[in-house]
Amino acid sequence: MPGTVISVENLSKCYRLGVIGTGTFHGDLDRWLAKWRGKPDPYQIIGQADHGNRQGETLWALKDISFQVQQGEALGIIGRNGAGKSTLLKILSQVTAPTSGTVRVKGRIASLLEVGTGFHPELTGRENIYLNGAIMGMNRAEVANKFDEIVDFSGVDQFIDTPVKRYSSGMYVRLAFAVAAHLEPEILVVDEVLAVGDIEFQKKCLGKMGDVAKEGRTVLFVSHNMVAVASLCSKGLLIDGGKIEQAGEADFVISKYLGKYETKAEYRSSRSPTIKNKLGIVRASLLKNNVISDTFYSSENLTLQIECEVKESIKGAQIAFDLLNEADQYVFSSTNQDLTRRKDILAPGTYVFECKFALNLLRSGKYRINVSSSIPAIEMLDIADSSLVFNLLDDSSPMLMLGQNRRGIIFLELPWTVLPKG
């Protein structure tokens, strides 16, 4: 019967904000004497606030969390940026120590927390494979037995005898994952680093992690891709503000996480334009029959209004939006230049961009719209710091409700004909 391989009890991690030291004893002494005399920090950069002398300011990345992971489980750890997910993985991987609490791990851990984890940049890919194997307690013969499989999976055979410092980030992570997954660790820990790879390699990685879990080994997976988490993981852990907000079956935890998006039909910003101080989004609204609304029916049209402020004359301003469903999948994207391809010159002032589209192809559920503005010639992008979220309800006839059980992102009715043969 599978047993517990990871046990976490009352785990906490605290970080002190600001600069801790200058790097030398002499510098630290100068800074302490200046503070004792009531003088400014001698190492403070001119124009910057004095963050080095802040007292008592701390950040609890994790606060009293407890959970257990059983052998053979695939645990998906989700949450917004800054929630404490990566800090948890670093503690489990013994990269950093906890402030308090206990962590018990049974078995060898292979961790892939960031690009190049465990690699020495001056060594070749071949040498780093053997180095990682030695770190995990494997002898040379055991690594050699897996060597060809690792190189074939990573797809970097042409560069295997090249120092990894010359690898691209994609090559780095492909080889690092291949090493971590094929050296047969009891526990495989993977952070969002897989996003560096291309789509084909991400699919290979997810498939390999699934194979690892089926072999009775344990997988801890941090990702913002809810579809990947749902397909790979049987259990889920939702972390928010350094605390466990929800734990249980993966589908249930994911639904709780996505349900945190409250409907929001309008966004307003007090910021001045941020793209070279020329262009910025100040307001975005969802309209139904010229009235702001956060609830729509599938038979209706949705109008998106984006108000932008222009400080200086610009050419070819591009206003865009992405539509995402409850699983954070991109349904489609659109820009103001989709059909016109025009490079109009906008004089200083305020402009309202409007886009209307039908909702009859979308399934019922909750949707999110992210808006952005850019100036292609400058290659700068300004993404609004808040999303618009709306509910879509199905108002089709009862005869069509059966179609809602079909798989897919969109709901599409197609004409069918029946012809006699011959």
C-alpha positions in Angstrom: 0.0 0.0 0.0 1.4 3.4 -1.0 2.8 5.4 1.9 3.5 9.1 2.6 6.6 10.4 0.8 6.3 14.1 1.7 5.0 15.4 5.0 4.9 19.1 5.7 3.9 20.4 9.2 3.4 24.0 10.2 5.9 25.2 7.5 6.7 28.9 7.4 9.2 31.0 5.5 10.0 34.6 6.3 12.0 37.1 4.2 13.4 40.4 5.3 12.7 43.2 3.0 15.4 45.6 1.8 19.2 45.3 1.6 20.7 43.0 4.2 24.3 43.8 3.8 26.9 45.6 1.6 28.9 42.4 1.0 31.9 43.4 3.1 32.4 43.7 6.9 33.9 47.2 6.4 30.9 48.4 4.4 28.4 46.9 7.0 30.4 48.7 9.8 30.2 52.1 7.9 26.5 51.6 7.4 25.9 50.8 11.1 27.9 53.8 12.2 26.0 56.1 9.9 22.7 54.8 11.2 23.9 55.1 14.9 24.9 58.7 14.2 21.6 59.5 12.5 23.2 60.1 9.1 22.1 58.8 5.7 23.2 55.4 4.4 26.6 56.0 2.7 25.9 53.2 0.2 22.5 54.4 -0.8 22.2 55.2 -4.5 21.3 58.9 -5.1 17.6 59.3 -6.0 16.5 56.0 -4.4 14.6 55.7 -1.2 16.5 54.4 1.8 15.2 50.8 1.9 18.4 49.4 3.5 17.6 50.8 7.0 14.0 49.7 7.2 13.3 48.0 10.5 10.8 45.2 11.2 9.6 44.9 7.6 9.2 41.2 6.7 7.4 39.1 4.2 5.9 35.7 5.1 6.1 33.8 1.8 4.6 30.8 3.6 2.7 30.8 6.9 1.9 27.6 8.8 1.1 25.3 6.0 0.6 21.5 6.4 -0.1 18.8 3.9 1.0 15.2 2.9 1.7 13.7 -0.5 1.3 9.9 -1.0 3.5 7.8 -3.2 2.5 7.8 -6.8 0.4 11.0 -6.5 0.7 13.8 -9.0 0.1 17.0 -7.1 -0.7 20.2 -8.9 0.2 23.4 -7.0 -1.6 26.4 -8.2 -2.2 30.0 -7.3 -1.5 33.6 -8.4 2.0 35.0 -8.8 3.6 35.7 -5.5 1.4 33.2 -3.6 4.4 31.2 -2.3 4.4 28.2 -4.8 8.0 28.4 -5.9 9.2 29.1 -2.3 7.5 25.8 -1.3 9.2 23.9 -4.0 12.6 25.4 -3.1 12.2 24.3 0.5 11.1 20.8 -0.5 14.1 20.6 -2.9 16.4 21.8 0.0 17.4 24.9 -2.0 16.5 27.1 0.9 15.7 26.4 4.5 12.3 27.1 6.2 12.0 29.7 9.0 10.0 27.2 11.1 8.2 24.0 10.7 9.3 20.5 9.6 9.6 18.8 6.2 10.0 15.1 5.9 10.8 13.6 2.4 11.2 9.9 1.7 13.3 9.2 -1.5 15.4 11.1 -4.0 14.2 14.4 -5.4 14.9 15.6 -8.9 14.0 19.3 -9.2 13.5 21.6 -12.2 12.9 25.0 -10.7 14.4 27.3 -13.2 16.4 27.2 -16.4 19.7 25.5 -15.9 19.0 24.1 -12.4 21.9 22.0 -11.4 24.0 22.7 -14.5 27.5 24.1 -14.6 27.8 26.5 -17.5 31.4 25.7 -18.3 30.7 21.9 -18.6 29.3 20.3 -21.7 25.8 18.7 -21.9 27.4 15.2 -21.6 29.4 16.2 -18.5 26.4 17.8 -16.9 24.3 14.7 -17.3 26.9 12.7 -15.4 27.3 15.5 -12.8 23.6 15.5 -12.1 23.5 11.7 -11.8 26.3 11.8 -9.3 24.5 14.5 -7.3 21.5 12.2 -7.2 23.6 9.3 -5.9 23.9 7.3 -9.1 27.1 5.7 -10.3 28.6 6.2 -13.7 27.2 2.9 -15.1 23.7 3.7 -14.0 23.9 7.1 -15.8 25.4 5.6 -18.9 22.5 3.2 -19.1 20.1 6.1 -19.4 22.4 8.4 -21.4 21.1 7.7 -24.9 17.5 7.9 -23.7 18.1 11.3 -22.1 19.8 12.8 -25.2 17.1 11.4 -27.6 14.4 12.9 -25.4 16.1 16.3 -25.2 16.8 16.6 -28.9 20.2 18.3 -28.3 22.3 15.4 -29.5 24.1 17.7 -32.0 25.2 19.9 -29.1 25.8 17.4 -26.4 29.6 18.0 -26.3 29.2 21.8 -26.3 29.4 23.8 -23.1 25.8 24.5 -21.9 26.6 28.2 -21.5 26.2 28.4 -25.2 22.7 26.8 -25.1 19.6 28.7 -25.7 17.1 28.8 -22.8 14.9 26.3 -24.7 17.9 23.9 -25.1 18.8 24.3 -21.4 15.4 23.4 -20.1 14.9 20.5 -22.6 18.1 18.8 -21.4 17.5 19.7 -17.8 14.0 18.1 -17.8 15.3 15.1 -19.7 17.9 14.5 -17.0 15.5 15.1 -14.1 12.8 12.8 -15.5 15.0 9.9 -16.8 17.4 9.4 -13.8 14.6 7.7 -12.0 14.0 9.9 -8.9 11.3 8.9 -6.4 10.0 12.4 -6.5 10.0 14.8 -9.5 9.5 18.5 -8.8 8.7 20.8 -11.8 8.1 24.5 -11.7 6.6 26.7 -14.5 10.0 26.5 -16.2 8.5 24.2 -18.9 6.8 27.3 -20.4 10.3 28.1 -21.9 10.0 25.1 -24.3 8.0 24.9 -27.5 4.5 23.4 -27.6 5.7 20.0 -28.9 8.3 19.7 -26.1 5.7 20.7 -23.5 3.5 17.9 -24.6 6.4 15.5 -24.4 7.1 16.7 -20.9 3.5 16.3 -19.7 3.5 12.8 -21.2 6.7 11.9 -19.5 5.5 13.2 -16.1 2.3 11.2 -16.6 4.5 8.1 -17.2 6.5 8.8 -14.1 3.3 9.0 -12.0 2.0 5.7 -13.5 5.3 4.0 -12.5 4.5 4.7 -8.9 6.7 7.8 -8.5 5.5 11.1 -7.2 5.2 14.3 -9.2 4.8 17.9 -7.9 3.9 20.3 -10.7 3.5 24.1 -10.5 1.8 25.7 -13.4 -0.6 28.5 -14.5 -1.9 26.2 -17.3 -5.0 24.8 -15.7 -5.6 22.4 -18.6 -2.2 20.8 -18.1 -2.7 20.6 -14.3 -6.2 19.0 -14.8 -4.9 16.4 -17.3 -1.8 15.4 -15.3 -2.6 15.8 -11.6 -5.0 13.8 -9.5 -4.6 16.1 -6.4 -4.4 19.8 -6.2 -3.2 22.4 -3.7 -4.3 26.1 -4.0 -2.0 28.5 -2.2 -2.8 32.2 -1.7 -0.9 34.7 0.4 1.4 31.9 1.7 -1.4 29.8 3.1 -3.3 26.8 1.8 -6.7 27.9 0.7 -7.9 24.7 -0.8 -6.7 21.1 -1.0 -8.3 18.0 -2.5 -9.2 16.6 -5.9 -7.5 18.5 -8.7 -10.7 19.4 -10.6 -12.3 20.7 -7.4 -9.3 22.8 -6.5 -9.0 24.2 -10.0 -12.7 25.2 -10.0 -12.2 27.0 -6.7 -9.2 28.9 -8.1 -10.9 29.9 -11.3 -14.1 30.8 -9.3 -12.1 33.6 -7.6 -12.5 35.7 -10.7 -15.4 37.9 -9.8 -17.4 39.4 -12.7 -16.2 42.9 -13.7 -17.8 44.8 -16.5 -15.7 47.9 -16.4 -12.0 48.8 -15.8 -10.7 52.3 -15.1 -7.1 53.3 -14.7 -5.7 56.4 -13.1 -2.3 55.8 -14.7 -0.9 58.2 -17.4 0.1 56.6 -20.7 3.0 54.2 -20.2 4.3 53.5 -23.8 7.0 56.0 -24.2 4.5 58.4 -22.4 2.5 58.3 -25.7 -0.3 55.8 -25.4 -2.2 54.1 -22.6 -5.6 52.5 -21.8 -7.7 54.5 -19.3 -11.0 52.6 -19.5 -12.5 49.4 -20.8 -16.2 48.4 -20.7 -18.5 45.5 -21.6 -21.8 46.7 -23.1 -25.1 45.1 -23.9 -27.5 47.4 -25.8 -25.3 50.4 -24.9 -25.5 49.5 -21.2 -22.6 48.2 -19.1 -23.3 44.6 -18.1 -21.4 41.6 -16.7 -24.1 39.0 -17.8 -24.9 38.0 -21.4 -27.0 35.4 -23.2 -25.7 33.3 -26.1 -28.2 34.9 -28.4 -26.9 38.4 -27.7 -24.0 40.4 -29.0 -21.2 41.8 -26.7 -19.7 45.2 -27.4 -16.2 45.9 -26.0 -15.2 49.6 -25.6 -11.6 50.5 -25.0 -10.8 54.2 -24.2 -7.2 55.2 -24.8 -5.4 58.4 -24.1 -2.8 59.7 -26.6 -0.2 62.2 -25.4 1.8 62.6 -28.6 1.0 62.0 -32.2 1.5 58.3 -33.1 1.1 56.2 -36.1 -0.2 52.6 -36.2 -1.5 52.3 -32.7 -2.7 48.8 -32.1 -5.5 48.1 -29.6 -6.1 44.4 -28.8 -7.9 42.0 -26.6 -7.7 38.3 -25.7 -10.8 36.2 -24.7 -10.1 33.3 -22.3 -12.4 30.7 -20.9 -12.7 29.3 -17.3 -9.8 27.0 -17.9 -7.6 30.0 -18.9 -7.5 28.7 -22.5 -7.3 31.4 -25.2 -10.5 31.3 -27.2 -9.5 34.0 -29.7 -7.8 37.4 -30.0 -8.5 40.5 -32.0 -6.9 43.9 -32.8 -8.2 47.1 -34.3 -6.1 46.3 -37.4 -7.4 42.8 -38.1 -9.3 43.9 -41.3 -8.1 47.4 -42.1 -4.3 47.0 -41.7 -4.3 50.8 -41.6 -1.6 52.9 -40.0 -3.7 55.9 -39.1 -2.0 58.8 -37.3 -3.7 59.7 -34.0 -3.3 63.3 -32.8 -3.1 64.0 -29.0 -6.5 63.3 -27.4 -8.8 60.6 -26.1 -10.2 57.9 -28.4 -12.7 55.1 -28.0 -12.1 51.9 -29.8 -15.2 49.6 -30.1 -15.5 46.0 -31.1 -18.8 44.0 -31.3 -19.0 40.2 -31.6 -21.7 37.5 -31.4 -21.7 35.0 -28.5 -23.6 32.2 -30.1 -20.4 30.1 -30.7 -19.4 30.2 -27.1 -20.4 27.7 -24.4 -22.1 28.9 -21.3 -19.7 29.8 -18.4 -17.4 32.5 -17.2 -15.1 34.4 -19.6 -12.3 36.8 -19.2 -11.1 39.6 -21.5 -7.6 41.1 -21.3 -7.0 44.3 -23.1 -3.7 45.8 -24.3 -2.3 48.7 -26.4 0.9 48.8 -28.4 2.9 50.8 -30.9 4.4 48.2 -33.3 7.2 50.6 -34.5 8.3 51.1 -30.9 7.7 47.4 -30.0 6.3 48.3 -26.6 3.2 46.8 -25.0 1.0 48.1 -22.3 -1.3 45.5 -20.7 -4.2 46.7 -18.6 -3.6 45.6 -15.0 -7.1 44.3 -14.6 -9.3 41.9 -16.6 -13.0 42.2 -17.6 -15.0 39.1 -16.5 -18.5 38.2 -17.6 -21.0 35.3 -17.3 -22.4 33.8 -20.4 -25.8 32.0 -20.1 -27.4 29.7 -22.6 -30.8 30.7 -23.7 -31.2 28.3 -26.6 -34.2 26.0 -26.9 -34.4 22.9 -24.7 -33.8 20.8 -27.9 -30.4 22.3 -28.2 -29.3 21.8 -24.6 -28.1 18.3 -25.4 -25.3 19.9 -27.5 -23.9 21.6 -24.4 -22.6 18.2 -23.3 -20.3 17.9 -26.3 -16.6 18.4 -25.9 -14.7 21.5 -27.2 -14.1 25.1 -26.5 -16.9 26.4 -28.7 -20.5 25.4 -29.3 -21.1 25.0 -33.1 -24.2 23.9 -34.9 -23.6 22.6 -38.4 -26.0 21.6 -41.1 -26.4 17.9 -41.9 -28.0 16.2 -44.8 -29.1 12.6 -45.4 -28.8 11.3 -49.0 -29.8 7.8 -50.2 -26.9 5.8 -51.6 -26.9 5.1 -55.3 
